[in-house]
Every structure is written in C-alpha cells, then in structure tokens.
C-alpha cells in the first residue's frame, strides 16, 4: 500500500513494564516503526524498564500537547491526558482491559471519558465490546486482538 504522506502515530500509556499488553504493544510498534510510512511516538514513563527492546521514541506524556496525528490511549488515565489536548489529533482509546471493574474509578469519572464525542473506542474482544457498550451506551468502533498490526491499521486509517 502506497501513501504520499508519513502517518504520525502516538500511543499514550502509563508504562511499558513486563505485562502481556506491553509485550504485544512493543512488538507491534517495533514493526510499525520499521515501516517508512510511519512516525511512531510512545508517550509513557520513560524511566521504567520495558518488557522488551523498543525501536521507537518513548518520551514523557508531558510533551504530548505538541503531537499532531493519530493517537491511541491505552487506559482511562492516558485518555484523560489525550482529551486535554487541543492539537490536531484523531483520538482513539484501546481498552485492552476493563479496568473499572477492579479499580477505584468511579462511574462518573470513567463514563465521562468513554462518552467523550471526540474519542473512538476500540475493544480487545467481542466480550469486552459488549461490556463497554453496556457500560457507557456508546458503540465500539472495532476489535483489535493483541495489538495486531493489520487490524490496527484498518481501524485507525479506514
């Protein structure tokens, strides 16, 4: 597939520490970063060790306000950071985990993020999709299994 323009992709996540989610995320972003069509940035806590070597830039979320392009948050807190930014961003939230079921996030706080009209939600599985849609009464736009590169590209750029 040929494009005339470099695609800017940002991921906002709390860290890339040893988790299954971080492993798949790094693996996919390493593949994407090796493609000359993409400029990949990861906004995360760069001081924490990663689950595997990264081949893309990792910087503090503090610098996110200067990013323009397609951005994917990976949890409610990183989505809050993304939603505070007024730059030219296409905003997605990929919910690998249904975090509010086991954390101290309140319904009002969580649903305010999920219901934001500028945010498109992506689920990890069909069962997660049903839970998310029931929780926030907003459609999930796609299912992305374990950061699959082809699925991600289809969801983000079609």
N, C-alpha and C positions, 0 to 999 in steps of 0.2 A: 504494500500500500504506500503510495507516494503522497506526500503533502508538501506544500510550498512553505510551510511555516513551522518553526520549532514550537512544540507544545510544552508549556510550563505546568508542571505537576508538583503540588505540595501535599505532604502528609503531615498532619499535626497529631502528635501522640505524646503521652506522658513520658514514656521511655521505651527503649528497645532491649530491655532486660530479658533474661532467659525465660521466655514463655513461648508456647506454641504459636500464638498470634504474631509475636515479634519475629519468630523464625520465618514464617511464611511471608510476612511483610518485607523483611530484608531480602529474602530470596527473590521475590517478585520485583522489588525496586532495583536490585542489582541488575536484573535482566532488562528492565525498562531503561535504566541509566546507561546501559551499554548500547542502546539504540540511539543513533544520532538525531532522531526525531524529537527526543525528549530532553528537557532540562528538569532534573529531579532535585527537590529540596525536601528535607525532613526537619520539621520544627519539633524539637524534643529537648530533654535534659541531656546535653552532650557530655556531662561529667560522669554519667553512669555507664558501666560496661555493657556492651551489646552481646546478644546471643551468638552472633556470627559477624564476620568482617563485612563492612559496608563499603560500597563503591559509589556513593553519592554523598552530597553535602548534608551534614547534620549541624544545625545551629539552634540557638535558644529561641523559644516562641516569642520572645521579646521583639525579634526582628520581623515577625510575620506581617506587620502592617504595611511593609513595602512590597509584598508579593502581589503579583498580578497573574491570573491564570485559573487553573482548575485546582481546587483544594479539597482534601478529604480529611475530615476529623475522624478519630477512632474511638471517641468516648464523649460523654456529655460535657465534661470539663473542657476538653480541647475544642468541642463545638462552640462552647461559650466564647472562647478566645477568638475563634473564627468569626462568629456573628458580630463581635465588636468592631470588626474591620470594615471600613467603608471603601476599600480599594476595589478594583475591577476583578472580582472573583466569582467563579461558578462554584457554589458551595454544596458539598456532599457530607453526609455522616454515614460511615460504615460501622454498623453495630455488629461486631464480632460476638459480643457478649450482651446479655440482657442485664446490665449492671445494676439497675434499680431494684431487681428482685432480691439482692443480697447486700446492698449498701445503704447508707443513710440518706440517700437522695429522696427528697420529698416529691410528692406528685406534682405540686405547682411548679417547682423549680425544673423538674425533668420535662414535664409536658410543655412548658413554655419554650424550651429549646426544640423539642421534637416538632412542635406545631408551627415553628417559625416558617413563614411562607418562602423565604429565600433559601431554605435548606431542603435538599432532596435526600431521602433516607434510603440506604442500601442495607439489606439484611444478609446474614450468613447462610440461612437455610429457609426452607418453606415454613418450618415450625416457628422459627424466630419471626418471620414475616407476619404470621398470624398474631403472635403475641404483641408485636409492635403496633400493628394496625388496630388491634383491640384496645390497646393502652392509650394511644394518642388520637385515634379516629382520623388518621391520615394515611394515605396509601404509600406503600413502599414501592420505589421505582424499579428495583431489581434485586436479584440474589447473586451474591459474589461468594463463591465457595473457596475458602482458604487463600484469598488474595490471588486467585487465578488471573494471570496476565491477560489472556484473551477476553475473559468475561469482564474484567475491569475496563479494558479499552472500549468494549462495546457499550457498557453502561455509561462511562464518562463522556464518550465522544460521538454518540449517535442519538 
